[in-house]
Amino acid sequence: MNWDEFAHWGKHIADWGAFYHKTLRDRPVRAQTRPGEIAAKLSASPPDQGEAMDAIMADFEAIVMPGMTHWQHPRFFAYFPANATPPSMLAEQLVNTVAAQCMLWQTSPAATEVEGVMIDWLRQALGLPAGFTGVIQDSASSATLSAVLTMRERATGFTGNRDGLSGKGALRIYCSDQVHSSIDRACWVAGIGQANLVKLPATGPTYGMDMQALEAAITADLAAGHIPAGVIAITGGTGVGASDDLQAVLQVSRTHDLYTHLDAAWAGAAMICPEFRDQFWVGVEGFDSIVFNPHKWLGAQFDCSVQFLADATPQLNTLKIEPEYLKTTGDAVTNYSEWTIPLGRRFRALKLWFLIRSYGLDGLRIRIRNHVTWAAELCDGLRDMDGFEIVTDPILSLFSFRCPGDDAAQQRLVDAINDDGRIYLTQGSFDGRKIIRFQVGQFETTRDDVMLARDVIEDVWRQVK
Ligand SMILES: *Cc1c(COP(=O)(O)O)cnc(C)c1O
């Protein structure tokens, strides 16, 4: 393909994108395909001769699109949102076009410097004190792994990377039983082990870590000769939005000199609204590491996960490596690849710059506030429905419910709703029971979209009960 053809197809795809988004409401939210159906339509072996772009694009529309679940659909109420706002998408096209590797300052000074400023814009937007720095990672999973590795190194006097972990004793990490599976995996990969991830019961109105249980676990571990290394707190857990009492977590952590990481992957975006900080984030400035995903609720498309650090030194002491071929000369600069596990990095900050300038913080806040208001309204609507039970009340824009019947009945309803296609919901579990989750966070969702969910749930329920 030459660059003239690239320009032609680039315009075509931009037009296609606008059409796609304008007609999204009319499509079923979840793909209505069976396993293997799409693969069977693809050529089983690669072509020897190049093909025309017309044919490739036609197949994209005919074969690929019917197999897509529409994460940008205004009635996507499953999992958590994954907003790709227009300014963010345009920035990504520019990033794709320039296609730079932004591992060192020198390998694209603008990428590093825009990233530094965007981290600071978001720091201010989230009400974190000056002094916090940070880095953009691909995902919260990577940021949490970086934090867990830092806990490990700090607790072993920064000897784990050098000597390995054998003979070091059991390093212990504490969290509630509401944490995301990325915390488990970080502990696996860091060599800490699932058995040393101590999960404490969640209690109270926001399902926070039981503080007495935390204190007791640490005391028992010290008595057993284990090495407490860190605490991972959450704001807005994946299941039901569980949120820890941050001040209480910090108090215990400080007493035992533990490194603290806060997973606010989803809910962090809402903290651009001061009223939600008052509700969920009192004390947040005491954390060593905080992760939140602008690629969920804020409008920057995947991937874009921000990790804030009160002091970057321990993480740099954990991850920085400088072989000769990566050395640069000159003034002191930030080389962000030293802050993370992968070396290569995309220019992710550009979409934040486009996004925040285009909407302004107020434009982003209004959407988040609307989502929270509408979720509460829908929750009240379902509460009034015969035999339906609200299992967990809204935390921000997430709540969970059950229809009458056993766990199998919940799954039947979820599957039937998703086959219907007007809305998309997913299940979860809480207190040993299957629940149906509802969250709203898509940028183009209207109040009518949310209210329609009640009608669809009632309608499909009548059909399957
Ligand atoms: C989505 C989510 C994660 C994982 O985020 P990735 O960026 O996909 O790794 C972790 N924790 C919470 C609370 C989440 O909502």
The ligand as an ORCA input file, in Angstrom:
! r2SCAN-3c Opt
* xyz 0 1
  C     -10.516     -3.438     35.589
  C      -9.899     -3.596     36.912
  C      -8.610     -4.135     37.051
  C      -7.820     -4.639     35.884
  O      -7.540     -3.624     34.993
  P      -6.628     -3.890     33.710
  O      -6.250     -2.509     33.307
  O      -7.482     -4.584     32.722
  O      -5.470     -4.704     34.129
  C      -8.085     -4.205     38.313
  N      -8.774     -3.796     39.389
  C     -10.009     -3.284     39.302
  C     -10.720     -2.827     40.535
  C     -10.610     -3.175     38.049
  O     -11.845     -2.652     37.954
*
